[in-house]
Amino acid sequence: MATTSSYDVERRHLLDRRESITLRTLTVVDWIALALVIVGGVNWGLIGLFNVDLVAALFGVMTPLSRAVYVLVGLSALYTIITATKMSSKR
């Protein structure tokens, strides 16, 4: 029968604690960027599967508002890459 040493329990507790600290360090800007990246991913999925551009359907084809959404999604993707790199370097 396997036994667990106090060192293993303590180490597991520290790993769980570190993961929860990482999740808590996301700012409001991080969450907004993540939401916009998800919107962009869903939009590209709809384009690929059904040839439906949801942003264009909601805001018009290449109107200033739809272009702003596309730009924000792109900037959010770049921001998320930077955030993911920072989070991975903390580990």
Secondary structure as the mmCIF struct_conf table of DSSP 4:
data_model
#
loop_
_struct_conf.conf_type_id
_struct_conf.id
_struct_conf.beg_label_comp_id
_struct_conf.beg_label_asym_id
_struct_conf.beg_label_seq_id
_struct_conf.end_label_comp_id
_struct_conf.end_label_asym_id
_struct_conf.end_label_seq_id
HELX_RH_AL_P HELX_RH_AL_P1 SER A 6 ARG A 24
TURN_TY1_P TURN_TY1_P1 THR A 25 THR A 25
HELX_RH_AL_P HELX_RH_AL_P2 VAL A 28 PHE A 50
HELX_RH_AL_P HELX_RH_AL_P3 LEU A 54 PHE A 59
TURN_TY1_P TURN_TY1_P2 VAL A 61 MET A 62
HELX_RH_AL_P HELX_RH_AL_P4 PRO A 64 LYS A 90
#
